[in-house]
Amino acid sequence: MMKLENIDKYYNINTSSEVHALKNINLSIEKGEMVAVMGVSGSGKSTLIHILGCLDKQTSGKYFLGEYEVSKYSNNEIAVIRNEEIGFVLQNFGLLADKTVYENISYPLIFNPAVKYKMMKKLITKTADAMLIGDLLKKPVKELSGGQKQRVALARALVNRPNIIIADEPTAALDKATADEIMEVMKSLNSIGKTIVIVTHDRTVAEKCKRIVELSDGEIISDKTIA
């Protein structure tokens, strides 16, 4: 479970450009949920998922990941949690274009001391096959289509077998048919118990999730479960 209690986030505190990005956020996401986070640019979506993903820290309030309060971990411990427990799918893929599919998928494993070198190939191949890109492992990413790149991004997010997937606008750079394919992949991951959090501007995408949380000016204005 991910639980935010009375979370506030400020940037540029005590300056003329101070920004109150999140305002008293209270949010619980249970294990196995599939949640969409919506809102216009500047509403606080990115700040919210950065805190959920342990990429940033709140100014005040508490964040619990499971039973533990994240702020009580050291930076090194948080880095390990982030690498092993959370898979990120970034807007515009976040891949290294000149590297191969295999190399791109491998990066989270390099920083996981529990994964020995001999295991890496097996994990990468298995994950790529599950994302239907097993035949592309030797190809440079720059030669792939948008849909193939997003599958590589998903494979990279999944290769460490995390329990949580956080996706920032995963369909924004895709045509409708490809976006639908990626959302079906997300739904299939959710069906096997993965917790999925998707930031999106697209209500059609959001409505394929089980719950929609809407932000405006740093506050939650709506939190609805979809029947």
N, C-alpha and C positions, 0 to 999 in steps of 0.2 A: 504493500500500500504506500502511496505517496500522500502526505498530508501537510498542508500549509496552514499555519495558524497566525492570524493577525500580521500578515507579511506586508511590510512597507519597503519600497526601494527608491532611493534617491540617487541621482547622479549630480556631480558638481556641487556638492553641499557647500552652503555658505558663500556662494558666488552669484554673480548676476545672471548666470546661465543655469541655475539650479533647476533640476527637473524631478518632479515627484512621479516616477514611472509606474509604481504600483501602490495602491492605497487600501490598506487593511484587507488584504486578500485572505479569505478562508475557503479552502478547497481540499476535498479528499477524492482521490482516485484509487479505487479498489483494484486489487490484483485481477487481471483478466478483463478489465474494461477496455473499451475502444471509444476514445473521447476526441471530439473535434474542438479546437479552440479558434474562435472567430473574432473579428474586429477589424476596424479600418487601420491604416498605417498610423503608428503613434499611439495605439490604444493600450500597448503594454504586452502584446502577445509574445514578442521575442524575449523580452525580459522575463516573462513568466516561465517560458520553456528553458531558458538558460538557468534559472534557479532550480527548476524541476530536474534538469539534467546535470546539476552540480558543476556547471560552467561558470556560474556567478553566485555571489552570496547576497542575501537580503541585508538591508540596513537595520531592520528590526523585525521581530517575530521569530517563529520557529518553523523549521522544515524537518519533518520526519520521513525517512525512507525506510520502510519497514518499521521496526520498533525503536530505531536509533535516531537521535537528533543529529542531523548532518553537521551542524556547526561545532559539535564536540569532537569531530574527527580532525586529524592533522591534514595539511594540504597533500601530503604523500598518500595518506589513507583515502582521501577523497578521489585522488587520481586513479587509484586502484579500483575503487568502487565504480567510478565513471567508466573505466575501460571494460570491466567485467560484467557489470550489471545493466548498463545502458548502451543501446545502439542508436547512433544518430544517422538520420538521413537528411542531408543538408539541401537547402534551396540551390538550384542550378548544379546539383549533383556533388560538388566539392571533390571531384576526382582529379588526379594528375594525368593530364591528357597524353603526355609522351610516354607514360608508363603502361605496361600491359595490364590487362584485366586481372591476371594472377597477382601482380605486384600491388595493385590497388586494394584488392581484397585482403592481402596479407598484413597490411600495416597494423591493425589492432592486435594481431597475434604477436608481433614483434615485441610489444610492450607488456605482454602477459607472461610472467615468469613461470606460470603453471603449464604453459604449452611448450613442449620440447620441439626441437627442429623437426624431428621425424614425424611428429603429429601434424605439423603445419600443412603439408601437402594434402593429407587425407581430409582435414577440416575444410581447406579451401575448395578442393574438388567436390566434396559432398555438398557444401553450401552453394557453389556455383551450379551444380546439377539441379538442386532444388529450385533455383531461380531461373532455370532453363537457359543458362549461359555457359554450360560446361564445355561447349565446343568453341568458345571464344577466349579461353584463358590466355592464349599466346598473342592475342591481338592488342595493338595499342588502343587505348580508350578513344583517341581522337578519330578512329575509323568507325566508331559505333554510332548507331541511331540514338535518338533521345530516349526511346523506351529501353534500349539495351543498356544505356548509361545508367538509367534509374535502377535497373535490375542489378547492375554492378554495385551501385550505392547501397542497395538493400542487402546484397550479399556481404558487403563490407560491414554493415551494421549488425549482421546476424552471425558472423563467423565466430565470435567469442561466445555464442549461445547466451546472449543476455535475456533477462526476463522482461525488460522494458525497451520499447522502440519509440523514439521521439523523432518525428518527421516534420520538417519545416517546409511547407508548401511543396510537397513531393510531386504534385501533378502540374505545377504552374508552367513548366516549360514543355508540356506535352500536349499533343492533340487529344481530342475527346476519346477516341477509341483506345489510345495507349493509356490515357489517364484511367479509363475504366479498368483496363487490365491490371494496372498497378494497385488500384483500390481492391480488386479481387484478391491480389496477393496479400495485401494488408489484412483483409477479412479472413483469409485462410490462416495467417499467422495468429490472429486473434482467436481463431477457433481451436488452436492447440494450446491456448493459455497465455499467450504473450499479451502484456499490457501495451496498448497502442495509444499514443497521443499525437494528433495531427493538427498542425497549424495550417489554416487555409482561408483564403478569401472566397472560395467557391462553395456556395450553399449546397450545390448538387453533391459535391464531395463530402461535405459535412454531414449531409443526410444519410450517407452510407455508413456512418458511425452509429454507435448506440446512445450517444449523449453529446449535446452541443453546449459548450460554455462560451458565452459572448462577453467580450470586454469592451469598455468605452472609457477613455480618459483614465486608464489605470484601475478601473473598478469592474467587478463582475456585475453585469446588469441582467444576465439571464443564465440559467443552468437547467436545461431540459433533457429529460430522458426520452428517447424516441421509441415508440411502441413497436 
